[in-house]
Amino acid sequence: MNNDKGHILVVDDEPFYTEVLQNLLRDDYHVTIAQNGEDALRLVKQKPLPDLIMLDILLPGIDGYEVCRKLKNDPDTSNIPVIFLTIKSDVDDEVRGFHLGAVDYITKPMSPPIVKARTATHIKISRMMKQLENMLDELRS
């Protein structure tokens, strides 16, 4: 894996959407696919940790809200930004996602330019936060 490329974990049970996202993002990022919440929680622990998680809300088994809650309650994964992917466009659904710790929301059907722009923005923010944390760690030691 090229270390310069960001790593994105895409969690969606719809092969159409995982294929679209993989095709859209693979030139700029290393993309890993999980088809359900259980797989996502297992894959997210593999090194290197993803720089971003794109998470469908409607999943078989554990839904995206519960996956996000578990990620945000785990110190190892709590700082990984989560973008919800969903057909749900109700404000209450968005508010619930943000309260659980999501950084953004992309509704389906997805607009490729919006997906690319939001992905790039959140990867950049994530990397800047890691740099700041490393700088603080160096100052403390």
N, C-alpha and C positions, 0 to 999 in steps of 0.2 A: 504494500500500500504506500502510495506517495504521501509523505508526512505533510507536504504543503497543502494538500487537499483537505478540506474539512470532512468530517465523518457525520453522516446523517442516518438516523434510524427512522425508517418509514414503517408505520404500523397501520395496516389496512387489510381487511379481509376480501376486498374486491380486487381481483387480479387486474381489471382494467385500470384502476387508479394507481396501483403499484407500478404497473408498466409505464403509464404516462409519466409518473414522477421519476422513475428510474431513467427513462429516456431524456427527460427534461434536465435532470441534475447531474447525470453521470460524467459529463465532460469536466465539471468543476468540483465535484465532490465524490467521495467514496460513499456509496449508498448500500445500506443493509436493509433487508425487508423482513418484517415479522407479520404474520397473518392473524395474530390474536394477542390479547393482553398478556397471557401467560408467557408466550414466546418473547414478547417485548421485554418483560421483567427479567427474563433469563439472559437475553442478548445484551441488554443494557449494561450488564456487569462485566462483559468481556472488554479487555483492554485492546486498543485505547477506547476510553469512554466516548460516546458520540458527542459532537459539538452541538447537535440539535436533534430534537425528536419531533417528527411530524406524525400526529396521532389522531386516528379516526375516533369519533365518539362511539359510534354504533359498531360494536365488535361482539363476536360470539364469546360466551363465558364472561370474563371480566370486561366491563365496558371501559371506554377511554377515560371517563371521569375517575373511575377507581384506579386505573393505571397511573394517571397523573397524581392522584392523592398519594399513592404508594411511593412514586418517584420523589415527590416533594418532601415526604416524611423520612426519606433515607439520606443520611449525610453524604453518602458517596454519589448520589445522583440528584440531590436537591438543587444544584446550580445549573443543571442542564436545561436550556430553554425548551419549552414545549409549545408547538403550534398545533392547535386543533384543526383537523380537516373534517368537514361535516356537511351534510345536506340540511342540518338544522340551522335556520337563520333567525330564530326567535331571540330577542334581546335577553330574555331570562336564561336561555341556554348559554349565550355568550358570557353573561355576568357570572353564571355558575363556573364556567371554565376559567375565567380570570380569577375568581375567588380561590380556585384550587391551585393557582400558580401558573397558568398558561400565559405566554407572552403575546400571543397573537391567535387569530382565527382566520381560516381560509374556507370559504364555502364552496361546495360542489354545485355545479360544474366549475372547475378551476380555470382561471385565466393564466396561461403560461407566463406572461410578463410579470404579473402580480406574484406568482409563486417564486419566480427567480429573484425578484427584488426583495421580497420579505425574507427569503432564505438568506440571501447575501447580507442583509442588514443584521439579522439575528446571529449569524455566524460571526460577523465582525464584532458585534457587541460582546458575544461570548468570549472571543479571543482577547478582547481588550480587558474584560473582567479578569480573565486568567492572568494576564500580564500584570495587572494591578495587584492581584493577590500574591503573585510571585515577588513583586517589588516590596510589598509590605512584609512578607516573610523574611526577605533579605535584610530589611531594615531592623526587624525584631531580633535577628540573630547576630 
